[in-house]
């Protein structure tokens, strides 16, 4: 079950937004507006329409269309439309299976659905293996999924890794302060 912590912390950091290269196409404006919306905290239906226009416009480069699918998925996820978000991330994975951001955002969406935490950890792990642009956020997301499964040790390790990867980001350190490390005696001493 998704923990209240996971739901609260989910909104505390930006998701992994996909970028798109700019070209001379005026249609790219929709893709850029979609990206800006995914990066912002507040957005509305008009922003989602910008993403829809970018995804369906065949005049923009395929890379911009794929990035817009990721960004539309982020908007869907932030609006609580988790199934639509997963569908967008799956569409990206279908055409660009090496998109770490699609895998990680899909894992985040799944971790917010009851009973999907194990699958979320596996998908987040795959995304991490692909080398995301913002690995600290990926480890942080997986830490939250581990924590929802009651796997405190793994969560602690991933929060620690996130803190090491981005020392300027305070959220991983704040989460680490909730943990207490207990050393156990081993058979050898």
PEUR-V347234 format. One record per run of one state. SS is the DSSP state (A for helix, B for strand, O for the rest). FROM is the first residue (numbers start at 0). TO is the last residue. If there is no record, write none. Layout:
ss:SS from:FROM to:TO
ss:SS from:FROM to:TO
//
This chain:
ss:O from:0 to:2
ss:A from:3 to:9
ss:O from:10 to:26
ss:A from:27 to:38
ss:O from:39 to:43
ss:A from:44 to:55
ss:O from:56 to:60
ss:A from:61 to:77
ss:O from:78 to:80
ss:A from:81 to:94
ss:O from:95 to:98
ss:A from:99 to:110
ss:O from:111 to:115
ss:A from:116 to:128
ss:O from:129 to:133
ss:A from:134 to:147
ss:O from:148 to:150
ss:A from:151 to:164
ss:O from:165 to:169
ss:A from:170 to:175
ss:O from:176 to:188
//
